[in-house]
Amino acid sequence: MSAKKIRPMDPESILNTLEHISQAIDAMTAVVGELRDYLDEHWDVVEVPAVALEPEELELAELAGEERTVH
């Protein structure tokens, strides 16, 4: 296994890297905020089962619910 060579970073590179990380965190925070807003607006429409279901089980439960719907 080869050993990695660690090279010292100059302060400008460190500050630049930290700025990029900060921008990425800001972008992710904005996305999370938008998702929260979306869920707040649409949460009443979504029925959440009392028990956590696997995706396949959830799909089957939704299909069973549609079959029981009277039009």
N, CA, C and O atoms as CSV, one atom per row, in Angstrom:
chain,resi,resn,atom,element,x,y,z
A,1,MET,N,N,0.841,-1.165,0.000
A,1,MET,CA,C,0.000,0.000,0.000
A,1,MET,C,C,0.894,1.239,0.000
A,1,MET,O,O,1.819,1.341,0.805
A,2,SER,N,N,0.623,2.152,-0.879
A,2,SER,CA,C,1.461,3.349,-0.946
A,2,SER,C,C,0.988,4.387,0.061
A,2,SER,O,O,-0.208,4.561,0.294
A,3,ALA,N,N,1.943,5.058,0.640
A,3,ALA,CA,C,1.612,6.099,1.609
A,3,ALA,C,C,1.300,7.391,0.866
A,3,ALA,O,O,2.000,7.756,-0.079
A,4,LYS,N,N,0.248,8.080,1.297
A,4,LYS,CA,C,-0.099,9.350,0.665
A,4,LYS,C,C,0.838,10.429,1.181
A,4,LYS,O,O,1.174,10.481,2.364
A,5,LYS,N,N,1.243,11.277,0.268
A,5,LYS,CA,C,2.095,12.395,0.661
A,5,LYS,C,C,1.192,13.541,1.099
A,5,LYS,O,O,0.294,13.950,0.363
A,6,ILE,N,N,1.431,14.044,2.270
A,6,ILE,CA,C,0.657,15.161,2.789
A,6,ILE,C,C,1.423,16.438,2.496
A,6,ILE,O,O,2.552,16.631,2.945
A,7,ARG,N,N,0.772,17.306,1.726
A,7,ARG,CA,C,1.434,18.571,1.417
A,7,ARG,C,C,0.720,19.682,2.179
A,7,ARG,O,O,-0.509,19.703,2.254
A,8,PRO,N,N,1.476,20.580,2.727
A,8,PRO,CA,C,0.856,21.684,3.474
A,8,PRO,C,C,0.079,22.599,2.531
A,8,PRO,O,O,0.495,22.850,1.400
A,9,MET,N,N,-1.051,23.087,3.019
A,9,MET,CA,C,-1.867,24.011,2.225
A,9,MET,C,C,-1.580,25.432,2.687
A,9,MET,O,O,-1.393,25.706,3.872
A,10,ASP,N,N,-1.553,26.313,1.715
A,10,ASP,CA,C,-1.325,27.710,2.070
A,10,ASP,C,C,-2.643,28.292,2.598
A,10,ASP,O,O,-3.712,27.772,2.280
A,11,PRO,N,N,-2.580,29.359,3.396
A,11,PRO,CA,C,-3.787,29.940,3.993
A,11,PRO,C,C,-4.842,30.349,2.964
A,11,PRO,O,O,-6.037,30.242,3.239
A,12,GLU,N,N,-4.428,30.809,1.802
A,12,GLU,CA,C,-5.389,31.218,0.778
A,12,GLU,C,C,-6.205,30.015,0.284
A,12,GLU,O,O,-7.413,30.121,0.075
A,13,SER,N,N,-5.540,28.887,0.104
A,13,SER,CA,C,-6.239,27.670,-0.327
A,13,SER,C,C,-7.224,27.197,0.739
A,13,SER,O,O,-8.333,26.764,0.426
A,14,ILE,N,N,-6.814,27.284,1.982
A,14,ILE,CA,C,-7.690,26.882,3.082
A,14,ILE,C,C,-8.925,27.779,3.125
A,14,ILE,O,O,-10.046,27.284,3.245
A,15,LEU,N,N,-8.727,29.094,3.029
A,15,LEU,CA,C,-9.863,30.018,3.046
A,15,LEU,C,C,-10.777,29.792,1.843
A,15,LEU,O,O,-12.000,29.867,1.967
A,16,ASN,N,N,-10.191,29.519,0.691
A,16,ASN,CA,C,-10.971,29.247,-0.510
A,16,ASN,C,C,-11.812,27.979,-0.333
A,16,ASN,O,O,-12.989,27.952,-0.695
A,17,THR,N,N,-11.208,26.946,0.217
A,17,THR,CA,C,-11.924,25.701,0.472
A,17,THR,C,C,-13.064,25.920,1.464
A,17,THR,O,O,-14.170,25.414,1.271
A,18,LEU,N,N,-12.789,26.674,2.520
A,18,LEU,CA,C,-13.832,26.965,3.499
A,18,LEU,C,C,-14.979,27.764,2.884
A,18,LEU,O,O,-16.136,27.559,3.250
A,19,GLU,N,N,-14.680,28.654,1.973
A,19,GLU,CA,C,-15.706,29.433,1.287
A,19,GLU,C,C,-16.590,28.519,0.437
A,19,GLU,O,O,-17.812,28.667,0.416
A,20,HIS,N,N,-15.960,27.575,-0.262
A,20,HIS,CA,C,-16.728,26.619,-1.072
A,20,HIS,C,C,-17.630,25.766,-0.190
A,20,HIS,O,O,-18.786,25.517,-0.532
A,21,ILE,N,N,-17.105,25.323,0.937
A,21,ILE,CA,C,-17.912,24.525,1.871
A,21,ILE,C,C,-19.083,25.352,2.387
A,21,ILE,O,O,-20.205,24.852,2.474
A,22,SER,N,N,-18.835,26.598,2.725
A,22,SER,CA,C,-19.882,27.488,3.215
A,22,SER,C,C,-20.980,27.685,2.176
A,22,SER,O,O,-22.165,27.685,2.511
A,23,GLN,N,N,-20.587,27.854,0.912
A,23,GLN,CA,C,-21.570,28.014,-0.160
A,23,GLN,C,C,-22.393,26.749,-0.353
A,23,GLN,O,O,-23.598,26.819,-0.595
A,24,ALA,N,N,-21.748,25.594,-0.247
A,24,ALA,CA,C,-22.467,24.325,-0.380
A,24,ALA,C,C,-23.470,24.157,0.756
A,24,ALA,O,O,-24.591,23.700,0.531
A,25,ILE,N,N,-23.078,24.522,1.966
A,25,ILE,CA,C,-23.986,24.427,3.115
A,25,ILE,C,C,-25.161,25.376,2.927
A,25,ILE,O,O,-26.300,25.005,3.208
A,26,ASP,N,N,-24.908,26.588,2.459
A,26,ASP,CA,C,-25.987,27.544,2.202
A,26,ASP,C,C,-26.971,27.005,1.172
A,26,ASP,O,O,-28.184,27.138,1.337
A,27,ALA,N,N,-26.450,26.393,0.105
A,27,ALA,CA,C,-27.316,25.833,-0.937
A,27,ALA,C,C,-28.153,24.686,-0.381
A,27,ALA,O,O,-29.350,24.601,-0.658
A,28,MET,N,N,-27.539,23.811,0.394
A,28,MET,CA,C,-28.286,22.688,0.975
A,28,MET,C,C,-29.336,23.177,1.967
A,28,MET,O,O,-30.436,22.627,2.028
A,29,THR,N,N,-29.005,24.202,2.738
A,29,THR,CA,C,-29.961,24.767,3.689
A,29,THR,C,C,-31.162,25.339,2.950
A,29,THR,O,O,-32.297,25.181,3.399
A,30,ALA,N,N,-30.924,25.999,1.824
A,30,ALA,CA,C,-32.029,26.550,1.027
A,30,ALA,C,C,-32.916,25.438,0.486
A,30,ALA,O,O,-34.140,25.566,0.488
A,31,VAL,N,N,-32.314,24.353,0.025
A,31,VAL,CA,C,-33.097,23.230,-0.504
A,31,VAL,C,C,-33.931,22.605,0.607
A,31,VAL,O,O,-35.109,22.313,0.401
A,32,VAL,N,N,-33.347,22.399,1.766
A,32,VAL,CA,C,-34.087,21.832,2.892
A,32,VAL,C,C,-35.247,22.745,3.269
A,32,VAL,O,O,-36.339,22.261,3.565
A,33,GLY,N,N,-35.028,24.049,3.263
A,33,GLY,CA,C,-36.110,24.993,3.557
A,33,GLY,C,C,-37.239,24.892,2.557
A,33,GLY,O,O,-38.410,24.918,2.935
A,34,GLU,N,N,-36.899,24.776,1.276
A,34,GLU,CA,C,-37.932,24.632,0.247
A,34,GLU,C,C,-38.703,23.331,0.411
A,34,GLU,O,O,-39.921,23.303,0.238
A,35,LEU,N,N,-37.996,22.251,0.745
A,35,LEU,CA,C,-38.676,20.975,0.973
A,35,LEU,C,C,-39.603,21.049,2.180
A,35,LEU,O,O,-40.706,20.503,2.149
A,36,ARG,N,N,-39.167,21.717,3.240
A,36,ARG,CA,C,-40.034,21.882,4.417
A,36,ARG,C,C,-41.280,22.681,4.067
A,36,ARG,O,O,-42.386,22.324,4.472
A,37,ASP,N,N,-41.100,23.767,3.309
A,37,ASP,CA,C,-42.249,24.575,2.893
A,37,ASP,C,C,-43.217,23.744,2.059
A,37,ASP,O,O,-44.430,23.819,2.251
A,38,TYR,N,N,-42.683,22.957,1.141
A,38,TYR,CA,C,-43.523,22.113,0.296
A,38,TYR,C,C,-44.316,21.126,1.154
A,38,TYR,O,O,-45.523,20.963,0.976
A,39,LEU,N,N,-43.622,20.472,2.085
A,39,LEU,CA,C,-44.307,19.509,2.950
A,39,LEU,C,C,-45.355,20.185,3.820
A,39,LEU,O,O,-46.440,19.639,4.022
A,40,ASP,N,N,-45.040,21.371,4.337
A,40,ASP,CA,C,-46.020,22.099,5.140
A,40,ASP,C,C,-47.280,22.391,4.335
A,40,ASP,O,O,-48.388,22.305,4.865
A,41,GLU,N,N,-47.121,22.733,3.064
A,41,GLU,CA,C,-48.267,23.046,2.214
A,41,GLU,C,C,-49.062,21.806,1.831
A,41,GLU,O,O,-50.281,21.878,1.682
A,42,HIS,N,N,-48.389,20.669,1.668
A,42,HIS,CA,C,-49.031,19.484,1.141
A,42,HIS,C,C,-49.212,18.363,2.157
A,42,HIS,O,O,-49.733,17.304,1.805
A,43,TRP,N,N,-48.805,18.558,3.386
A,43,TRP,CA,C,-48.826,17.481,4.368
A,43,TRP,C,C,-50.236,16.978,4.646
A,43,TRP,O,O,-50.422,15.780,4.860
A,44,ASP,N,N,-51.228,17.851,4.648
A,44,ASP,CA,C,-52.590,17.434,4.940
A,44,ASP,C,C,-53.125,16.475,3.883
A,44,ASP,O,O,-54.014,15.673,4.171
A,45,VAL,N,N,-52.598,16.547,2.669
A,45,VAL,CA,C,-53.061,15.693,1.580
A,45,VAL,C,C,-52.487,14.287,1.708
A,45,VAL,O,O,-53.114,13.316,1.283
A,46,VAL,N,N,-51.296,14.176,2.293
A,46,VAL,CA,C,-50.605,12.896,2.395
A,46,VAL,C,C,-51.106,12.143,3.614
A,46,VAL,O,O,-51.143,12.687,4.718
A,47,GLU,N,N,-51.493,10.881,3.410
A,47,GLU,CA,C,-51.867,10.034,4.528
A,47,GLU,C,C,-50.631,9.265,4.974
A,47,GLU,O,O,-50.001,8.572,4.176
A,48,VAL,N,N,-50.293,9.389,6.236
A,48,VAL,CA,C,-49.125,8.708,6.768
A,48,VAL,C,C,-49.616,7.511,7.572
A,48,VAL,O,O,-50.352,7.679,8.544
A,49,PRO,N,N,-49.213,6.290,7.173
A,49,PRO,CA,C,-49.648,5.110,7.927
A,49,PRO,C,C,-49.031,5.109,9.324
A,49,PRO,O,O,-47.959,5.670,9.551
A,50,ALA,N,N,-49.731,4.469,10.244
A,50,ALA,CA,C,-49.263,4.416,11.630
A,50,ALA,C,C,-47.979,3.598,11.740
A,50,ALA,O,O,-47.158,3.845,12.624
A,51,VAL,N,N,-47.806,2.640,10.859
A,51,VAL,CA,C,-46.630,1.771,10.886
A,51,VAL,C,C,-45.792,2.069,9.646
A,51,VAL,O,O,-46.325,2.224,8.548
A,52,ALA,N,N,-44.505,2.145,9.829
A,52,ALA,CA,C,-43.617,2.399,8.688
A,52,ALA,C,C,-43.647,1.186,7.765
A,52,ALA,O,O,-43.477,0.051,8.209
A,53,LEU,N,N,-43.863,1.435,6.490
A,53,LEU,CA,C,-43.949,0.361,5.518
A,53,LEU,C,C,-42.767,0.435,4.555
A,53,LEU,O,O,-42.219,1.503,4.286
A,54,GLU,N,N,-42.401,-0.726,4.053
A,54,GLU,CA,C,-41.408,-0.780,2.985
A,54,GLU,C,C,-42.058,-0.204,1.730
A,54,GLU,O,O,-43.285,-0.222,1.630
A,55,PRO,N,N,-41.284,0.308,0.765
A,55,PRO,CA,C,-41.868,0.902,-0.445
A,55,PRO,C,C,-42.851,-0.025,-1.164
A,55,PRO,O,O,-43.891,0.427,-1.643
A,56,GLU,N,N,-42.524,-1.327,-1.240
A,56,GLU,CA,C,-43.417,-2.265,-1.918
A,56,GLU,C,C,-44.731,-2.403,-1.143
A,56,GLU,O,O,-45.805,-2.456,-1.741
A,57,GLU,N,N,-44.640,-2.462,0.184
A,57,GLU,CA,C,-45.844,-2.578,1.009
A,57,GLU,C,C,-46.698,-1.323,0.895
A,57,GLU,O,O,-47.926,-1.407,0.855
A,58,LEU,N,N,-46.058,-0.167,0.844
A,58,LEU,CA,C,-46.783,1.089,0.716
A,58,LEU,C,C,-47.526,1.132,-0.612
A,58,LEU,O,O,-48.682,1.553,-0.664
A,59,GLU,N,N,-46.869,0.700,-1.685
A,59,GLU,CA,C,-47.509,0.684,-2.998
A,59,GLU,C,C,-48.715,-0.248,-2.988
A,59,GLU,O,O,-49.763,0.098,-3.532
A,60,LEU,N,N,-48.582,-1.429,-2.376
A,60,LEU,CA,C,-49.707,-2.360,-2.289
A,60,LEU,C,C,-50.845,-1.772,-1.461
A,60,LEU,O,O,-52.013,-1.948,-1.809
A,61,ALA,N,N,-50.525,-1.082,-0.376
A,61,ALA,CA,C,-51.548,-0.459,0.457
A,61,ALA,C,C,-52.276,0.630,-0.315
A,61,ALA,O,O,-53.493,0.771,-0.189
A,62,GLU,N,N,-51.549,1.396,-1.108
A,62,GLU,CA,C,-52.175,2.441,-1.915
A,62,GLU,C,C,-53.092,1.830,-2.963
A,62,GLU,O,O,-54.191,2.333,-3.197
A,63,LEU,N,N,-52.647,0.745,-3.599
A,63,LEU,CA,C,-53.484,0.076,-4.596
A,63,LEU,C,C,-54.747,-0.486,-3.953
A,63,LEU,O,O,-55.837,-0.386,-4.517
A,64,ALA,N,N,-54.594,-1.074,-2.773
A,64,ALA,CA,C,-55.755,-1.620,-2.076
A,64,ALA,C,C,-56.732,-0.514,-1.716
A,64,ALA,O,O,-57.944,-0.720,-1.780
A,65,GLY,N,N,-56.233,0.647,-1.342
A,65,GLY,CA,C,-57.087,1.782,-1.023
A,65,GLY,C,C,-57.835,2.286,-2.241
A,65,GLY,O,O,-59.000,2.672,-2.145
A,66,GLU,N,N,-57.162,2.282,-3.401
A,66,GLU,CA,C,-57.818,2.714,-4.635
A,66,GLU,C,C,-58.924,1.748,-5.036
A,66,GLU,O,O,-59.961,2.164,-5.552
A,67,GLU,N,N,-58.704,0.461,-4.801
A,67,GLU,CA,C,-59.716,-0.535,-5.161
A,67,GLU,C,C,-60.969,-0.383,-4.312
A,67,GLU,O,O,-62.066,-0.712,-4.764
A,68,ARG,N,N,-60.819,0.115,-3.081
A,68,ARG,CA,C,-61.967,0.286,-2.190
A,68,ARG,C,C,-62.699,1.589,-2.427
A,68,ARG,O,O,-63.792,1.780,-1.894
A,69,THR,N,N,-62.134,2.484,-3.205
A,69,THR,CA,C,-62.758,3.787,-3.446
A,69,THR,C,C,-63.985,3.619,-4.326
A,69,THR,O,O,-63.919,3.000,-5.389
A,70,VAL,N,N,-65.113,4.176,-3.875
A,70,VAL,CA,C,-66.350,4.117,-4.636
A,70,VAL,C,C,-66.496,5.411,-5.400
A,70,VAL,O,O,-66.385,6.493,-4.824
A,71,HIS,N,N,-66.746,5.309,-6.708
A,71,HIS,CA,C,-66.889,6.489,-7.539
A,71,HIS,C,C,-68.335,6.758,-7.834
A,71,HIS,O,O,-68.654,7.723,-8.529
